């Protein structure tokens, strides 16, 4: 269970996912090594023991980076279990590789949201509710 975010590069910057044309094809985020380097630059210490699946652990929580095996990389999936502090890093990563992050809880773009960590907060509330039910 995690807050899931997908990173894509489009032909232009969108405000909402509804604006994306049906024939829009994501552009490359870069080569596998370029994406690894960008992630590792923003999220220092990311473990790439499995080149398709990076793991970042910090005092703020963890993020798993599902980059896959395709080279060049078309999308990057993030499985986040962390505090709001990591959202700034996700937005910085998007700037670094010139892409947009889609919050899969509601389909919004993080960079277009007034509260980009809102989905993460909802996920934590849900997680805490489930954990509370299993303890009681």
ABEGO torsion letter per residue (X at the ends): XBBBBBBBBBABBBABAAABBAABBBBBAEBAAAAAAAAAAABBGBBAABAABBBBBBAAEBBBBBAEABOBBABBBBBBBBBAAAAAAAAAAAAAAGBBBBBAAAGBBAAABABAAAAAAAAAAAAAAAAAAAAX
